[in-house]
Amino acid sequence: MAGRQRGIGPNTWAMLRVRRPFVLLDGGRVGLMSRDSGASEEVARTFCDDLFRSLDKRQVGLRAVEVREMAARHGIADSRAARSVLLQEGRFRTTQGGAVGLAEWEDVRSSTQAELLQELLNEHDGIVPVETVIDALPTVSGERLSRVRIGLLANSIRARLVGGFVEWMPDALDGENRRDLVGRVIAVLPEAAAPRFCELMAFPAASPSALPVAVADWTEVMRKEAQRNSHVEAAQVERLVTSAARMLELAQESLTVDEQTLVNSALGYLASLDDGVADTALGGLDDDEAVLKAVEAAVRASLRRRVGSTR
């Protein structure tokens, strides 16, 4: 119909906002590259070239603070904008904590937030003041991590936030309780995926009844993306579609609350285009595949144990 206006869905917008001319900015804002980031196309190209040469020479990733300093020298003051420039470039991979490495490497070759927290706990005999943790952990934006984020990060490495301290969880646990099942899953997740997965467990992005629609939307978007984005493999998208279908069937089983939460969180993680690693980036679906695989294996094993114990 002539003159008819049509909006776009949330997944389509999530895909568009990480591409030029858009750029993600600090504070959760979205702007235009040329207007809001302080980086013209020439500045962005020079920044990326200099960063690539630095990484290629040292063969070790740059920490978040080092990336911010280099971006500032090129006139890019907004740290999220700098990260957007790097993700759009295609030659780099990043962590949730803001470290950057080359896309051709298997990882960023820089300590992640989880690794740094583990080191702190080991150095302080298993218990660290939360303020010490907050001061020590880097972030993409340079802002301090909140207590909620610290708690989720601690859970991802089998630690916990109690009052004003972060401490290791007790090693000996009795029975098949929540901490046991969830802990085993989190322990095998990719480090980039664990914080976001824990966040989804605590604060689901969608209701259970909405997950089939969210997965269907993700499927439609990523199949189209695979046709035009060389970083997205069509075969991997189809593997994830098949895995998601199994998970949706698993969700209909007689699951415990904890098993159901794990399944729902895994499906929510898949349906989120901007999770531990952006789905459109090089290797951006590897974390989704690992999350679905880990959760399905753990929940099915738990289900078999419960069914077997009643016979």
The 8 nearest C-alpha neighbors of each residue, nearest first, counted from 0:
[[1, 3, 2, 4, 5, 6, 7, 8],
 [2, 0, 3, 4, 5, 6, 7, 8],
 [1, 3, 0, 4, 5, 6, 7, 8],
 [2, 4, 1, 0, 5, 6, 7, 8],
 [5, 3, 2, 6, 1, 0, 7, 8],
 [6, 4, 3, 7, 2, 8, 0, 1],
 [5, 7, 4, 8, 12, 9, 11, 3],
 [8, 6, 11, 12, 9, 5, 10, 13],
 [7, 9, 11, 10, 12, 6, 13, 216],
 [10, 8, 12, 11, 13, 7, 14, 216],
 [11, 9, 13, 12, 8, 14, 217, 216],
 [12, 10, 14, 8, 13, 9, 15, 7],
 [11, 13, 15, 9, 14, 10, 16, 8],
 [14, 12, 10, 11, 16, 15, 9, 272],
 [15, 13, 11, 12, 16, 17, 10, 272],
 [16, 14, 12, 18, 17, 13, 11, 21],
 [15, 17, 21, 18, 13, 14, 12, 22],
 [16, 18, 15, 14, 22, 21, 83, 23],
 [19, 17, 15, 16, 21, 20, 87, 22],
 [20, 18, 21, 22, 32, 17, 87, 16],
 [19, 21, 32, 31, 18, 22, 33, 16],
 [22, 20, 31, 19, 16, 32, 18, 30],
 [21, 23, 30, 32, 31, 29, 80, 83],
 [24, 22, 29, 80, 79, 83, 28, 30],
 [25, 23, 79, 28, 80, 29, 27, 22],
 [26, 24, 79, 27, 28, 77, 140, 78],
 [25, 27, 28, 24, 140, 79, 29, 23],
 [28, 26, 25, 24, 29, 23, 79, 30],
 [29, 27, 24, 26, 23, 25, 30, 22],
 [28, 30, 23, 24, 22, 21, 27, 16],
 [31, 29, 22, 21, 35, 23, 32, 28],
 [30, 32, 21, 34, 35, 20, 22, 33],
 [31, 33, 36, 20, 22, 21, 34, 35],
 [34, 32, 39, 31, 38, 35, 36, 37],
 [35, 33, 31, 32, 36, 37, 30, 38],
 [34, 36, 31, 30, 32, 37, 33, 38],
 [37, 35, 38, 32, 80, 34, 33, 75],
 [36, 38, 75, 35, 74, 39, 33, 34],
 [39, 37, 36, 42, 43, 75, 33, 40],
 [38, 40, 42, 33, 41, 43, 37, 32],
 [39, 41, 43, 42, 44, 38, 33, 32],
 [40, 42, 44, 39, 43, 45, 38, 46],
 [43, 41, 39, 45, 38, 44, 40, 46],
 [44, 42, 46, 40, 41, 38, 45, 39],
 [43, 45, 41, 47, 42, 46, 48, 40],
 [46, 44, 48, 42, 47, 43, 49, 41],
 [47, 45, 43, 49, 44, 48, 42, 50],
 [46, 48, 50, 44, 45, 49, 51, 43],
 [47, 49, 45, 51, 50, 46, 44, 52],
 [50, 48, 52, 46, 51, 47, 45, 53],
 [49, 51, 53, 47, 52, 48, 46, 54],
 [50, 52, 48, 54, 53, 49, 55, 47],
 [53, 51, 55, 49, 50, 54, 56, 48],
 [52, 54, 50, 56, 51, 55, 49, 57],
 [55, 53, 51, 57, 56, 58, 52, 50],
 [54, 56, 52, 58, 53, 57, 51, 101],
 [57, 55, 53, 54, 58, 52, 59, 51],
 [56, 58, 59, 54, 55, 53, 60, 52],
 [59, 57, 55, 54, 56, 60, 108, 53],
 [58, 60, 57, 108, 54, 61, 109, 100],
 [61, 59, 100, 108, 109, 107, 99, 54],
 [60, 62, 99, 98, 65, 66, 63, 109],
 [61, 63, 98, 65, 64, 66, 60, 109],
 [64, 62, 97, 98, 66, 65, 139, 137],
 [63, 65, 67, 66, 62, 68, 137, 141],
 [66, 64, 68, 62, 67, 63, 61, 69],
 [65, 67, 63, 69, 68, 64, 70, 61],
 [68, 66, 70, 64, 65, 69, 78, 71],
 [67, 69, 65, 71, 66, 70, 64, 72],
 [70, 68, 72, 66, 71, 67, 65, 73],
 [69, 71, 67, 75, 73, 72, 68, 66],
 [72, 70, 74, 75, 76, 68, 73, 69],
 [73, 71, 69, 70, 74, 68, 75, 76],
 [74, 72, 70, 71, 75, 46, 69, 42],
 [73, 75, 71, 72, 76, 37, 70, 38],
 [76, 74, 71, 70, 37, 73, 77, 38],
 [75, 77, 71, 74, 78, 70, 37, 36],
 [76, 78, 80, 79, 75, 25, 24, 81],
 [77, 79, 81, 140, 80, 67, 76, 82],
 [80, 78, 24, 82, 25, 81, 77, 23],
 [79, 81, 83, 24, 77, 78, 82, 23],
 [82, 80, 78, 84, 79, 83, 70, 85],
 [81, 83, 79, 85, 80, 84, 86, 78],
 [84, 82, 80, 86, 85, 81, 22, 23],
 [83, 85, 81, 87, 82, 86, 88, 80],
 [86, 84, 88, 82, 83, 87, 91, 81],
 [87, 85, 83, 88, 84, 89, 82, 91],
 [86, 88, 84, 85, 89, 83, 18, 17],
 [89, 87, 85, 86, 90, 84, 91, 47],
 [88, 90, 87, 91, 86, 281, 85, 280],
 [91, 89, 102, 88, 101, 92, 85, 103],
 [92, 90, 102, 101, 89, 100, 85, 86],
 [91, 93, 102, 100, 101, 99, 107, 86],
 [94, 92, 99, 98, 97, 100, 107, 91],
 [95, 93, 96, 97, 98, 191, 99, 92],
 [94, 96, 97, 191, 275, 93, 139, 138],
 [95, 97, 138, 94, 139, 98, 112, 137],
 [96, 98, 139, 63, 94, 95, 138, 93],
 [99, 97, 62, 63, 94, 93, 61, 96],
 [100, 98, 93, 61, 60, 107, 92, 97],
 [101, 99, 107, 60, 92, 91, 93, 102],
 [100, 102, 91, 103, 104, 92, 90, 107],
 [101, 103, 91, 92, 90, 104, 100, 281],
 [102, 104, 101, 105, 90, 91, 92, 106],
 [105, 103, 106, 102, 101, 107, 100, 108],
 [104, 106, 103, 107, 102, 108, 101, 100],
 [107, 105, 104, 108, 100, 92, 102, 109],
 [106, 108, 100, 60, 109, 99, 92, 93],
 [109, 107, 60, 59, 106, 100, 110, 104],
 [110, 108, 60, 107, 111, 98, 62, 61],
 [109, 111, 114, 115, 112, 108, 62, 98],
 [110, 112, 114, 113, 115, 109, 96, 94],
 [111, 113, 115, 114, 96, 136, 116, 110],
 [112, 114, 116, 111, 115, 117, 152, 156],
 [115, 113, 117, 111, 116, 112, 110, 118],
 [116, 114, 118, 112, 117, 113, 111, 119],
 [115, 117, 119, 113, 118, 114, 112, 120],
 [116, 118, 114, 120, 115, 119, 121, 113],
 [119, 117, 115, 121, 116, 120, 122, 114],
 [120, 118, 116, 122, 117, 121, 123, 115],
 [121, 119, 125, 117, 123, 122, 118, 126],
 [120, 122, 118, 124, 119, 123, 125, 117],
 [121, 123, 119, 120, 124, 118, 125, 117],
 [124, 122, 120, 121, 125, 126, 127, 119],
 [125, 123, 121, 122, 126, 120, 127, 119],
 [124, 126, 120, 166, 123, 167, 121, 127],
 [125, 127, 166, 165, 120, 123, 124, 164],
 [126, 128, 165, 164, 123, 120, 129, 166],
 [129, 127, 164, 131, 130, 163, 165, 132],
 [128, 130, 164, 132, 131, 163, 165, 127],
 [131, 129, 133, 132, 128, 134, 163, 164],
 [132, 130, 134, 128, 129, 133, 135, 127],
 [131, 133, 129, 135, 130, 134, 136, 128],
 [132, 134, 130, 135, 131, 136, 144, 143],
 [135, 133, 131, 132, 136, 130, 143, 137],
 [136, 134, 132, 133, 131, 137, 115, 116],
 [135, 137, 133, 134, 112, 132, 138, 115],
 [138, 136, 96, 63, 141, 135, 139, 112],
 [137, 139, 96, 141, 140, 97, 142, 63],
 [138, 140, 97, 96, 141, 63, 78, 79],
 [141, 139, 78, 142, 138, 79, 25, 97],
 [140, 142, 138, 139, 137, 143, 64, 78],
 [143, 141, 140, 138, 144, 139, 137, 145],
 [144, 142, 133, 145, 141, 134, 138, 137],
 [143, 145, 133, 148, 142, 149, 146, 138],
 [146, 144, 148, 147, 149, 143, 133, 150],
 [145, 147, 149, 148, 150, 144, 129, 160],
 [148, 146, 150, 145, 149, 151, 144, 152],
 [149, 147, 151, 145, 150, 146, 152, 144],
 [150, 148, 146, 152, 147, 151, 153, 145],
 [149, 151, 153, 147, 160, 148, 152, 146],
 [152, 150, 148, 154, 153, 149, 197, 194],
 [151, 153, 149, 155, 194, 154, 150, 148],
 [152, 154, 158, 150, 159, 155, 151, 156],
 [155, 153, 157, 158, 151, 152, 156, 159],
 [154, 156, 152, 153, 185, 193, 157, 194],
 [157, 155, 154, 153, 158, 186, 113, 152],
 [158, 156, 154, 168, 155, 182, 167, 153],
 [157, 159, 167, 153, 168, 154, 166, 156],
 [160, 158, 153, 154, 166, 165, 150, 168],
 [159, 161, 165, 150, 164, 162, 166, 153],
 [162, 160, 164, 163, 165, 159, 166, 150],
 [163, 161, 164, 160, 165, 129, 128, 159],
 [162, 164, 129, 128, 161, 165, 160, 130],
 [165, 163, 128, 129, 127, 161, 162, 160],
 [166, 164, 160, 127, 159, 126, 129, 161],
 [167, 165, 126, 125, 158, 159, 164, 168],
 [166, 168, 158, 125, 159, 157, 169, 126],
 [167, 169, 158, 157, 159, 170, 166, 154],
 [170, 168, 171, 167, 172, 158, 157, 166],
 [169, 171, 168, 172, 167, 157, 173, 179],
 [172, 170, 169, 173, 168, 179, 174, 178],
 [173, 171, 170, 174, 169, 179, 176, 178],
 [172, 174, 171, 175, 176, 179, 178, 170],
 [175, 173, 176, 172, 179, 177, 171, 178],
 [174, 176, 179, 180, 177, 173, 178, 172],
 [175, 177, 179, 178, 174, 180, 173, 172],
 [178, 176, 179, 180, 181, 257, 175, 182],
 [177, 179, 181, 182, 176, 180, 172, 175],
 [180, 178, 182, 176, 177, 181, 175, 183],
 [181, 179, 183, 177, 182, 178, 184, 176],
 [180, 182, 184, 178, 183, 179, 177, 185],
 [181, 183, 185, 179, 184, 178, 180, 186],
 [184, 182, 186, 180, 181, 185, 179, 187],
 [185, 183, 181, 182, 186, 187, 293, 294],
 [184, 186, 182, 188, 187, 155, 183, 181],
 [185, 187, 183, 184, 188, 182, 156, 155],
 [188, 186, 185, 184, 189, 183, 293, 289],
 [187, 189, 185, 186, 193, 290, 190, 192],
 [190, 188, 192, 191, 193, 286, 187, 289],
 [191, 189, 192, 193, 188, 113, 111, 194],
 [190, 192, 275, 189, 193, 95, 94, 276],
 [193, 191, 275, 189, 190, 195, 194, 196],
 [192, 194, 196, 190, 195, 155, 188, 191],
 [195, 193, 197, 152, 196, 192, 151, 198],
 [196, 194, 198, 197, 193, 192, 275, 199],
 [197, 195, 193, 199, 198, 194, 192, 200],
 [198, 196, 200, 194, 199, 195, 151, 193],
 [197, 199, 195, 201, 196, 200, 202, 194],
 [200, 198, 203, 202, 196, 201, 197, 264],
 [201, 199, 197, 198, 264, 202, 203, 196],
 [200, 202, 198, 199, 203, 197, 151, 196],
 [201, 203, 199, 200, 198, 204, 197, 205],
 [204, 202, 199, 205, 200, 201, 264, 206],
 [203, 205, 202, 199, 267, 206, 271, 264],
 [206, 204, 203, 209, 207, 210, 267, 208],
 [205, 207, 209, 208, 210, 203, 204, 263],
 [208, 206, 210, 209, 263, 205, 211, 203],
 [207, 209, 206, 210, 211, 205, 212, 213],
 [210, 208, 206, 207, 212, 211, 205, 213],
 [209, 211, 213, 207, 212, 208, 214, 205],
 [212, 210, 214, 213, 209, 215, 208, 247],
 [213, 211, 215, 210, 214, 209, 216, 208],
 [214, 212, 210, 216, 215, 211, 270, 217],
 [213, 215, 217, 211, 270, 216, 212, 210],
 [214, 216, 212, 218, 217, 213, 211, 219],
 [217, 215, 213, 219, 218, 214, 212, 220],
 [216, 218, 214, 220, 215, 270, 219, 221],
 [219, 217, 215, 221, 216, 220, 222, 214],
 [218, 220, 216, 222, 217, 221, 215, 223],
 [219, 221, 217, 223, 218, 222, 224, 216],
 [222, 220, 224, 223, 218, 219, 217, 225],
 [223, 221, 225, 224, 219, 220, 218, 233],
 [224, 222, 221, 226, 220, 225, 219, 227],
 [223, 225, 221, 226, 222, 227, 228, 220],
 [226, 224, 231, 222, 233, 228, 223, 227],
 [225, 227, 224, 223, 228, 222, 233, 229],
 [226, 228, 224, 225, 229, 223, 231, 230],
 [229, 227, 230, 225, 224, 231, 226, 279],
 [228, 230, 231, 227, 225, 232, 226, 281],
 [231, 229, 281, 228, 280, 232, 279, 282],
 [232, 230, 225, 229, 228, 279, 233, 224],
 [233, 231, 235, 234, 225, 236, 230, 229],
 [232, 234, 236, 225, 235, 237, 231, 222],
 [235, 233, 237, 232, 236, 238, 239, 231],
 [236, 234, 238, 232, 237, 233, 239, 284],
 [235, 237, 233, 239, 234, 238, 240, 232],
 [238, 236, 240, 234, 239, 235, 241, 233],
 [239, 237, 235, 241, 240, 236, 242, 234],
 [238, 240, 242, 236, 237, 241, 243, 235],
 [239, 241, 237, 243, 238, 242, 236, 244],
 [242, 240, 244, 238, 239, 243, 237, 245],
 [241, 243, 239, 245, 244, 240, 238, 246],
 [244, 242, 246, 240, 245, 241, 239, 247],
 [243, 245, 247, 241, 246, 242, 240, 248],
 [246, 244, 248, 242, 243, 247, 249, 241],
 [245, 247, 249, 243, 248, 244, 250, 242],
 [246, 248, 250, 244, 249, 245, 243, 251],
 [249, 247, 245, 246, 250, 251, 244, 252],
 [248, 250, 246, 251, 247, 252, 245, 262],
 [249, 251, 247, 248, 252, 246, 259, 262],
 [250, 252, 249, 248, 253, 247, 254, 246],
 [253, 251, 249, 250, 254, 248, 259, 302],
 [254, 252, 251, 255, 250, 302, 249, 259],
 [255, 253, 252, 258, 259, 256, 302, 250],
 [254, 256, 258, 257, 259, 253, 260, 302],
 [255, 257, 259, 258, 260, 254, 261, 177],
 [258, 256, 260, 255, 259, 177, 261, 181],
 [259, 257, 255, 261, 260, 256, 254, 298],
 [260, 258, 256, 262, 257, 261, 254, 255],
 [261, 259, 257, 263, 258, 262, 264, 256],
 [260, 262, 264, 258, 259, 263, 265, 257],
 [263, 261, 259, 265, 264, 260, 266, 258],
 [264, 262, 260, 266, 265, 261, 267, 259],
 [263, 265, 267, 261, 266, 262, 200, 199],
 [266, 264, 268, 262, 267, 263, 291, 261],
 [267, 265, 269, 263, 268, 264, 270, 262],
 [266, 268, 264, 270, 265, 269, 263, 271],
 [269, 267, 265, 271, 266, 270, 264, 196],
 [268, 270, 266, 267, 271, 287, 265, 272],
 [271, 269, 267, 214, 217, 268, 213, 272],
 [270, 272, 268, 269, 273, 274, 267, 217],
 [273, 271, 278, 274, 277, 270, 13, 10],
 [272, 274, 277, 271, 278, 276, 275, 13],
 [275, 273, 276, 271, 277, 272, 195, 268],
 [274, 276, 192, 191, 195, 95, 277, 273],
 [275, 277, 283, 274, 278, 273, 191, 286],
 [278, 276, 273, 283, 279, 280, 274, 272],
 [279, 277, 283, 284, 272, 280, 276, 273],
 [278, 280, 277, 283, 231, 230, 281, 228],
 [281, 279, 283, 277, 278, 230, 282, 86],
 [280, 282, 230, 283, 279, 89, 102, 231],
 [283, 281, 285, 284, 280, 230, 231, 278],
 [282, 284, 278, 280, 276, 281, 277, 285],
 [285, 283, 287, 278, 286, 282, 288, 235],
 [284, 286, 288, 287, 282, 283, 289, 235],
 [285, 287, 289, 288, 284, 290, 192, 189],
 [288, 286, 284, 290, 289, 285, 269, 291],
 [287, 289, 285, 291, 286, 290, 292, 284],
 [288, 290, 286, 292, 287, 291, 293, 285],
 [291, 289, 287, 293, 292, 288, 286, 294],
 [292, 290, 294, 288, 293, 289, 265, 295],
 [291, 293, 289, 295, 290, 294, 288, 296],
 [294, 292, 290, 296, 291, 295, 289, 184],
 [293, 295, 297, 291, 296, 292, 298, 290],
 [294, 296, 292, 298, 297, 293, 291, 299],
 [295, 297, 293, 299, 294, 298, 300, 292],
 [298, 296, 300, 294, 295, 299, 301, 293],
 [297, 299, 301, 295, 300, 296, 258, 294],
 [298, 300, 302, 296, 301, 297, 295, 303],
 [301, 299, 303, 297, 298, 302, 296, 304],
 [300, 302, 298, 304, 299, 303, 297, 305],
 [301, 303, 299, 305, 300, 304, 298, 306],
 [304, 302, 300, 306, 301, 305, 307, 299],
 [305, 303, 307, 301, 302, 306, 308, 300],
 [304, 306, 308, 302, 307, 303, 301, 309],
 [305, 307, 303, 309, 308, 304, 302, 310],
 [308, 306, 304, 305, 309, 310, 303, 302],
 [307, 309, 305, 306, 310, 304, 303, 302],
 [310, 308, 307, 306, 305, 304, 303, 302],
 [309, 307, 308, 306, 305, 304, 303, 302]]
